[in-house]
Amino acid sequence: MNITKNTTKIIEFLLKNIDKVGFNVNQLSRSINISVGSAHKILQELKKNDIVATTDLKSSIYYKLNLNNPDTVDIWFIVRKLKNLIRQRL
């Protein structure tokens, strides 16, 4: 899996909004300022690697981090730890 700048943006956004039901591709792309096409492609790759989970609500597919995947949980803990370290040093 290729971790691009936009992939990182998506993962960080989903981490910041971990308590939400999820976001459809349009909401997510608007929120992080990337194209819908890029967001869709990245989300499909993350889904294929089981990093995000999907939920069908009404006529949209909603994406959120898959916390049942140990790799996703590791990513979540690493990002939280890094953010805490950065705050401590400021």
PAVO-169471 format. One line per field, with one value per residue (C-alpha): residue in one letter; chain; x, y, z. Coordinates in nm, 4 decimals, always signed. Each point is the difference from the previous one (the first is absolute). Layout:
<figus>
rest <- A;...
kette <- A;...
X <- X;...
Y <- Y;...
Z <- Z;...
</figus>
This chain:
<figus>
rest <- M;N;I;T;K;N;T;T;K;I;I;E;F;L;L;K;N;I;D;K;V;G;F;N;V;N;Q;L;S;R;S;I;N;I;S;V;G;S;A;H;K;I;L;Q;E;L;K;K;N;D;I;V;A;T;T;D;L;K;S;S;I;Y;Y;K;L;N;L;N;N;P;D;T;V;D;I;W;F;I;V;R;K;L;K;N;L;I;R;Q;R;L
kette <- A;A;A;A;A;A;A;A;A;A;A;A;A;A;A;A;A;A;A;A;A;A;A;A;A;A;A;A;A;A;A;A;A;A;A;A;A;A;A;A;A;A;A;A;A;A;A;A;A;A;A;A;A;A;A;A;A;A;A;A;A;A;A;A;A;A;A;A;A;A;A;A;A;A;A;A;A;A;A;A;A;A;A;A;A;A;A;A;A;A
X <- +0.0000;+0.1309;-0.0198;-0.0344;-0.0606;-0.3722;-0.0114;+0.1499;-0.2567;-0.2858;+0.1353;+0.0634;-0.3484;-0.1608;+0.2133;-0.1124;-0.3619;+0.0206;-0.3235;-0.2107;-0.2140;+0.2206;+0.0210;-0.0972;+0.2598;-0.1420;+0.0003;+0.3485;+0.1470;-0.1571;+0.1241;+0.3625;+0.0064;+0.0791;-0.1861;-0.2840;+0.1786;+0.3187;-0.1936;-0.1975;+0.3130;+0.1796;-0.3017;-0.0322;+0.3662;-0.0425;-0.3098;+0.1866;+0.2664;-0.2683;+0.1081;-0.3464;-0.3411;-0.3090;-0.3642;-0.2815;-0.2344;-0.2815;+0.1588;+0.3593;+0.2922;+0.1514;+0.3637;+0.1632;+0.3113;-0.0265;+0.0909;-0.0474;+0.3208;+0.3107;+0.2011;-0.2517;+0.0113;+0.3815;-0.0217;-0.2450;+0.2250;+0.3121;-0.1662;-0.1368;+0.3415;+0.1739;-0.2521;+0.0505;+0.3780;-0.0286;-0.2275;+0.2445;+0.2857;-0.1903
Y <- +0.0000;+0.3427;+0.2576;+0.3348;+0.3448;-0.0350;-0.3470;+0.1501;+0.2819;-0.2512;-0.2151;+0.3050;+0.1358;-0.3329;-0.0200;+0.3471;-0.1026;-0.3505;+0.0437;+0.0808;-0.2481;+0.0566;+0.2198;-0.0494;+0.0703;+0.3459;+0.1128;-0.1299;+0.1560;+0.3370;-0.0127;-0.0621;+0.1894;-0.2764;-0.1113;-0.2490;-0.2274;-0.0075;-0.0576;-0.2828;-0.1714;+0.0281;-0.1212;-0.3036;-0.0841;+0.0464;-0.2200;-0.2679;+0.0023;-0.0095;+0.3368;+0.1508;-0.1580;+0.0980;+0.0398;+0.0410;+0.2736;+0.1116;+0.0485;+0.0608;-0.2046;+0.1323;-0.0616;-0.0142;-0.1576;-0.3737;-0.0338;-0.3780;-0.0171;-0.0094;+0.1950;+0.2843;+0.0044;+0.0164;+0.2993;+0.1682;-0.0479;+0.1146;+0.3205;+0.0732;-0.0573;+0.2234;+0.2788;-0.0197;+0.0143;+0.3028;+0.1778;-0.0701;+0.1561;+0.3182
Z <- +0.0000;-0.0973;+0.2823;-0.1757;+0.1456;-0.0756;+0.1574;+0.3133;-0.0067;-0.0174;+0.2824;+0.2207;-0.0689;+0.0867;+0.3147;+0.1074;-0.0554;+0.1419;+0.1964;-0.3092;-0.1941;-0.3026;-0.3074;-0.3589;-0.2653;-0.0800;+0.3637;+0.0530;-0.3145;+0.0820;+0.3589;-0.0907;-0.3268;-0.2494;-0.3104;+0.0271;-0.2473;+0.2085;+0.3215;-0.1597;-0.1325;+0.3344;+0.1978;-0.2280;+0.0629;+0.3769;-0.0098;-0.1960;+0.2741;+0.2716;+0.1469;-0.0476;+0.0398;-0.1961;+0.0920;-0.2495;+0.1205;-0.2267;-0.3411;+0.1165;+0.1203;+0.3225;+0.0904;+0.3410;+0.1430;+0.0568;+0.3656;-0.0208;-0.2023;+0.2252;-0.2620;+0.0100;+0.3788;-0.0154;-0.2353;+0.2366;+0.3054;-0.1850;-0.1199;+0.3485;+0.1567;-0.2542;+0.0527;+0.3783;-0.0423;-0.2260;+0.2501;+0.2830;-0.1921;-0.0881
</figus>
